């Protein structure tokens, strides 16, 4: 019993000097608004995400803008947060055509044309109110993952990502509606143009028409060159429009 007590005393004495020491290691720190492009915050960003965390809307390598060799861009929006980044960046960089083609949804473009307006006027309007959009995004910096932000289906295939009217006090908008589009091939050209239907002949048909292999090859090449050019439209969320904020009584 006397030996057991000695062991206990030694253990307490050994641990006593450590009682006032603490060790803290920062493994994750994400400043407010750090998820939006062009926004800076003081302090080092220790880690982009906590260990083992994966954003449900994240894509491989975290790239949501892909630049082609010809300088054109492909915008990828797998989440509302991605769409917010594209809205913010295209307005900031004055990329009107890119906004119309890859950020604004087809339903909204069609509504503008039905009213005798060009879809580009939607960009002009939002560009003029860019400060209000930045203020809204500042209150929902993590998109649909921001505490207090709700996301719900509102009909017509659209989903609403918004904050409450109270949280949006002083703002023109309290959120935005978005629609999932894309994953298809489309003809490159004006929206009002009807592409020419060109049938490419088989080799046998071309030989019969031209009487030679060289003539057939040239005929096939010419027919292929006249075919409408197409491109693949990346699937993702597109902007339907912004949701007005109502005054809080």
C-alpha positions in Angstrom: 0.0 0.0 0.0 2.9 2.3 0.9 4.5 1.6 -2.6 1.2 2.4 -4.3 1.0 5.8 -2.6 4.5 6.6 -3.7 3.7 5.9 -7.3 0.6 8.2 -7.0 2.6 11.0 -5.5 5.2 10.7 -8.2 2.6 10.7 -11.0 0.9 13.9 -9.6 4.2 15.7 -9.3 5.2 14.8 -12.8 1.9 16.1 -14.2 1.7 19.3 -12.1 4.1 21.4 -14.2 2.0 20.7 -17.3 -1.2 22.0 -15.8 -0.8 25.6 -16.9 0.5 24.8 -20.4 -1.9 24.8 -23.4 -1.1 24.1 -27.1 -3.3 25.3 -29.9 -2.9 24.6 -33.6 -5.1 26.3 -36.2 -6.1 23.7 -38.8 -8.8 25.7 -40.6 -9.6 29.3 -41.0 -11.8 30.8 -43.7 -12.3 34.5 -43.5 -15.7 36.0 -44.2 -16.4 36.6 -47.9 -13.3 34.6 -48.9 -15.4 32.4 -51.1 -16.1 35.3 -53.6 -13.6 36.3 -56.2 -11.9 39.7 -55.8 -12.6 39.8 -52.0 -9.6 40.1 -49.7 -9.4 39.4 -46.0 -6.6 39.9 -43.5 -4.7 37.0 -42.1 -3.3 33.9 -43.7 -5.7 31.3 -45.1 -4.4 28.2 -43.2 -6.4 25.7 -45.2 -9.1 26.0 -47.9 -11.2 23.4 -46.2 -11.1 21.3 -43.0 -9.4 17.9 -43.4 -11.8 15.4 -45.0 -14.4 18.0 -46.0 -15.7 18.1 -49.5 -18.0 20.8 -50.8 -21.1 19.0 -52.4 -20.9 21.5 -55.3 -17.1 21.2 -55.8 -15.7 19.9 -59.1 -12.3 18.3 -59.7 -9.4 20.5 -58.8 -11.8 23.2 -57.7 -11.8 24.9 -61.1 -15.1 26.5 -62.1 -13.7 28.4 -65.1 -11.9 26.6 -67.9 -10.0 28.5 -70.5 -9.8 27.0 -74.0 -6.7 27.4 -76.2 -8.6 29.9 -78.4 -9.1 32.1 -75.3 -12.8 31.3 -74.8 -14.1 30.2 -71.5 -16.3 27.4 -70.1 -18.1 28.3 -66.9 -19.1 25.5 -64.6 -21.7 26.0 -61.9 -22.5 22.9 -59.8 -23.9 25.0 -56.9 -25.5 28.3 -56.2 -22.2 29.5 -54.8 -20.5 28.8 -58.2 -23.2 30.7 -60.0 -22.7 33.7 -57.7 -19.0 33.7 -58.5 -19.8 33.7 -62.2 -22.4 36.5 -61.9 -20.0 38.6 -59.9 -17.0 38.0 -62.1 -18.7 38.5 -65.5 -20.2 41.8 -64.3 -16.9 42.9 -62.8 -14.9 42.0 -66.0 -17.7 43.4 -68.3 -18.0 40.1 -70.1 -21.4 40.7 -71.6 -21.4 37.9 -74.2 -20.2 35.3 -71.7 -22.9 36.3 -69.2 -25.6 36.0 -71.8 -24.4 32.7 -73.2 -23.4 30.9 -70.0 -24.8 32.7 -66.9 -28.3 33.8 -67.9 -30.8 31.0 -68.4 -32.6 30.4 -71.7 -36.1 31.1 -70.2 -35.0 34.7 -69.2 -33.4 35.3 -72.6 -36.6 34.2 -74.3 -38.7 36.5 -72.1 -36.5 39.5 -73.1 -37.0 38.6 -76.8 -40.7 38.2 -76.4 -40.9 41.8 -75.0 -38.9 43.1 -78.0 -35.7 43.5 -76.1 -32.3 42.0 -76.5 -31.0 39.7 -73.7 -27.9 41.9 -73.4 -30.2 44.5 -71.7 -30.4 42.1 -68.8 -26.6 42.4 -68.4 -26.7 46.2 -68.8 -29.3 46.4 -66.0 -27.4 44.2 -63.6 -24.1 46.0 -64.4 -25.8 49.3 -63.4 -26.8 47.7 -60.1 -23.6 45.8 -59.5 -23.2 47.4 -56.1 -26.5 45.9 -54.9 -25.5 42.5 -56.1 -22.2 42.7 -54.3 -24.1 43.8 -51.1 -26.4 40.8 -51.4 -23.6 38.4 -52.0 -21.8 39.9 -49.0 -24.7 38.7 -46.8 -24.6 35.1 -48.2 -20.8 34.6 -48.8 -21.0 30.8 -48.8 -24.0 30.7 -51.1 -26.6 28.1 -50.1 -24.3 26.9 -47.3 -24.4 30.3 -45.5 -26.3 30.1 -42.2 -29.7 31.7 -42.6 -29.9 31.1 -46.3 -32.7 28.9 -47.6 -33.0 27.1 -50.9 -36.4 25.9 -52.1 -38.1 24.9 -55.3 -40.4 27.7 -56.6 -41.9 26.1 -59.8 -41.0 26.1 -63.4 -37.9 24.1 -62.6 -36.4 27.0 -60.7 -34.9 27.0 -57.2 -34.7 30.0 -55.0 -31.6 30.8 -52.9 -32.4 33.7 -50.6 -32.2 35.3 -47.2 -35.2 36.6 -45.1 -36.6 40.1 -45.8 -35.3 41.1 -42.3 -31.7 40.0 -43.2 -32.0 41.8 -46.5 -33.0 45.1 -44.9 -31.6 48.0 -47.0 -31.0 45.8 -50.1 -32.8 45.9 -53.4 -32.8 42.0 -53.7 -32.8 39.3 -51.1 -31.8 36.4 -53.3 -32.0 34.9 -56.8 -33.7 32.1 -58.7 -31.7 29.6 -60.7 -32.5 26.8 -63.2 -30.4 23.7 -64.1 -29.7 23.8 -67.9 -27.2 22.4 -70.4 -25.7 19.1 -71.2 -26.5 19.4 -74.9 -25.1 20.5 -78.3 -26.2 23.8 -79.8 -25.6 25.5 -83.1 -23.1 28.4 -83.0 -24.6 31.6 -84.5 -27.2 34.3 -83.9 -30.3 33.3 -81.9 -32.6 34.4 -84.8 -30.6 32.6 -87.5 -31.9 29.4 -89.1 -28.9 27.2 -89.8 -28.6 25.8 -93.4 -29.3 22.1 -93.6 -26.3 20.5 -95.3 -26.1 16.8 -96.1 -22.6 15.3 -96.4 -22.6 12.8 -99.3 -21.0 9.4 -98.9 -17.8 8.6 -100.9 -19.8 6.5 -103.3 -22.3 9.3 -103.9 -19.6 11.9 -104.3 -17.7 9.8 -106.8 -20.9 9.2 -108.8 -21.5 13.0 -108.9 -17.9 14.1 -109.7 -16.6 11.1 -111.5 -13.3 11.0 -109.6 -11.8 10.3 -106.1 -10.2 13.7 -105.9 -13.4 15.5 -106.9 -15.4 13.4 -104.4 -12.9 14.3 -101.6 -13.3 18.0 -102.4 -17.1 17.8 -102.5 -17.2 16.1 -99.1 -14.8 18.6 -97.6 -16.9 21.5 -99.0 -20.1 20.0 -97.6 -18.6 19.5 -94.2 -17.3 23.1 -94.1 -20.8 24.4 -94.8 -22.3 22.4 -91.9 -23.4 24.6 -89.0 -20.8 24.7 -86.3 -21.8 23.3 -82.9 -20.6 23.4 -79.4 -21.3 21.5 -76.2 -23.2 23.5 -73.6 -21.9 22.7 -70.1 -24.7 21.6 -67.7 -25.0 23.6 -64.6 -27.1 26.3 -62.7 -28.1 29.4 -64.7 -29.5 32.6 -63.4 -33.3 33.0 -63.8 -33.5 36.4 -62.1 -33.1 38.2 -58.7 -35.7 38.2 -56.0 -36.9 41.6 -54.8 -36.6 42.4 -51.1 -39.8 43.7 -49.4 -39.6 46.4 -46.7 -39.8 45.1 -43.2 -42.7 46.7 -41.3 
